[in-house]
Amino acid sequence: MKVVVQIPCLDEEETLGTVLASIPERIDGVDEIAVVVVDDGSTDGTARVARAYGATVVRHTRTMGLARSFRDGVHWALAHGADVVVNTDGDNQYPQDRIGDLVRPILDGVADVVVADRQTATIAEFSWFKKRMQRLGSAVVSRAADTRLPDAASGFRAYSRAALLRLNVVTDFSYAMETIIQAGHRRLRIVSVPVVTNPPTRESRLFRTVFHHMARSATAITRSYLMFKPYVVFATLAAVFGVLALVPMVRFLVLWWVNGTAGNVQSLIFGAIMAVACLLSVALGVLSDLLRTNRVLIEQQLEHLRRLEYDREADRG
């Protein structure tokens, strides 16, 4: 059993050493623990610190973003025979001594994905507004993923090899929301483990403001949800437009029947426009569902190719 701890980093020279030093050297039931640092175009000594602590460094020549760093770290881990991949941050936000607790549900065979619950309601550094937004965001993601998670935005998490072979990160912003929604719809078992975070060492570099983070997260959630349940969205739109078409048309017919005149044509025109929108929503729903079917078939082939590729590379290693 091999566990790989991957750490996406951008200019984390000051804190990375503390993170690497606190990663446990052994975990019950684990034969090997490896560490890979994904240096996302750092301009300081991040790579030097990582190598000094014996970690492997995967380096980007320029900043590619957190999602790309996550994908590259996962690729390295699976290619080197990882059975479990743990993702943590280089800013020492998360308690690395809890990595053993994080991987335990996977080792015991009761989970495919384990997400650390930061218990954001108890974090003193979070404002009242940020705590409420974290709770709302987790509720929305849980609903979209058909699961229940108290802290869906947490980046401290563990994935089984089988889970990572089935997950596809396509966003450029952050993998956190997207992988949870995908895992939920692919019926992977998701477990939450409560942890207590360390005091913050710096402001987040992932987003400029809370509102920027909310907007980017909402976009990622909507996109992921549309990938799996497009028919729900378009069926809802068709129903809304259908009602908006039916009401003015019925009004026109009633007035025409009662008054015997062809007045109130504006109701008929508005109803006709809404009827066209309803039919377009139905057509788009059918097309999007057909595309979803094709995507499922492509993802099944991609999973099969990944298994062949990573198993072959692991055997060479």
Secondary structure, DSSP 8 states (H G I E B T S, - for coil): -EEEEEEEESS-HHHHHHHHHHS-S--TT-SEEEEEEEEES-SSSHHHHHHHTT-EEEEESS---HHHHHHHHHHHHHHTT-SEEEE--TTS-S-GGGHHHHHHHHHTTS-SEEEEE--GGG-TTS-HHHHHHHHHHHHHHHHHHTS--S-TT---EEEEHHHHHH-----SS-HHHHHHHHHHHTT--EEEEE-------S--SS-SSHHHHHHHHHHHHHHHHHHH-HHHHHHHHHHHHHHHHHHHHHHHHHHHHHH-S---HHHHHHHHHHHHHHHHHHHHHHHHHHHHHHHHHHHHHHHHHHHHHHHHHHHH-
